[in-house]
Structures are given as C-alpha cells and as structure tokens.
Amino acid sequence: MIVRPAAPADRDQWLAMRRELWRDEDQWLLATDVDKYFAGDEPLLHEVLLAFDGSSRALGFAELNIRPYAEGCETDRIAYLEGWFVVADARRTGVGAALMQAAEEWGRAQGCTEFASDALLENEVSEKAHKALGFTEVERLRCFRKAL
C-alpha cells in the first residue's frame, strides 16, 4: 500500500470515494470542491492524502486542513481531519491507520502540535476507529439552525 498526496490524475477515484462517504450531500458541490483543490482556487482543504493498493486502485483518503480552533484543543494552529474514508473491502486492513499516520506526519510538518477531528453522534464506527488510533473524545455537540 502507498499513501501519497492526491494528484490531478486521481480526481475521479477521489471524487467517487467522496460521493460514497457523503451520499446525502450535493454531488455537484462535492465535485466542485475537488476541482477547486486541484486548481488552487480558494481550496477548502490544505492537503488530501490517498491510499492505493499495488494496482493503483484508491483504497481511501484523508482530507486535511489547518484550523485556528477545535473543541478541546489548546493551540491556535490545529491539524484537522475534515474527511476520512476507506472503501468497504479494504476496511480493517490497516488502510485507515496508514492514512492517519501520514496525516499526523503532515500535521507535524505544518508546525502543529495537536490533531483534531469530528464525527456525527450516531457514527459509532467512526468513534471506535478514532479511539483505536489514539484520539480522545473531548466533547459531544448538537448543532441547530433556523431559516430566516
């Protein structure tokens, strides 16, 4: 397995995985974010890491950002895991851990001393995966909105 930064040639594989992870999101926006990332046009992400098998099949991704604040953190420069996904047939084989290790190395290279993430309250699989890789839960949160 190889973990490396995303390249333009990886667009379709990365986008397919994003669409699988965020099935309820606007599919056009998911593609637009990928295109903005590669164009450097106000990208929402600082780094995208992809994991590949020996035949260049994408197995997963980690989307990373630097945030000035994250719940439970003490510094103002936090490496943040915005998205993390492993294809179904590659789960529980070390792909997620390899992506996380590469993400942590990226965060350290950016001068960060903290790494943060989030997951929906009902996503118990993500909760267990985060905890298995050394994350500590710091807060539970419910967000609300109201149309005006």
C-alpha positions, 0 to 999 in steps of 0.5 A: 500500500502507498499513501501519497498526496492526491494528484490531478490524475486521481480526481475521479477515484477521489471524487467517487470515494467522496460521493460514497462517504457523503451520499446525502450531500450535493454531488455537484458541490462535492465535485466542485470542491475537488476541482477547486483543490486541484486548481488552487482556487480558494481550496477548502482543504490544505492537503488530501492524502490517498491510499492505493493498493499495488494496482493503483486502485484508491483504497481511501483518503484523508482530507486535511486542513489547518484550523485556528480552533477545535473543541478541546484543543489548546493551540491556535494552529490545529491539524484537522481531519475534515474527511476520512474514508476507506472503501468497504473491502479494504476496511480493517486492513490497516488502510485507515491507520496508514492514512492517519499516520501520514496525516499526523506526519503532515500535521507535524510538518505544518508546525502543529502540535495537536490533531483534531477531528469530528464525527456525527453522534450516531457514527459509532464506527467512526468513534471506535476507529478514532479511539483505536488510533489514539484520539480522545473524545473531548466533547459531544455537540448538537448543532441547530439552525433556523431559516430566516 
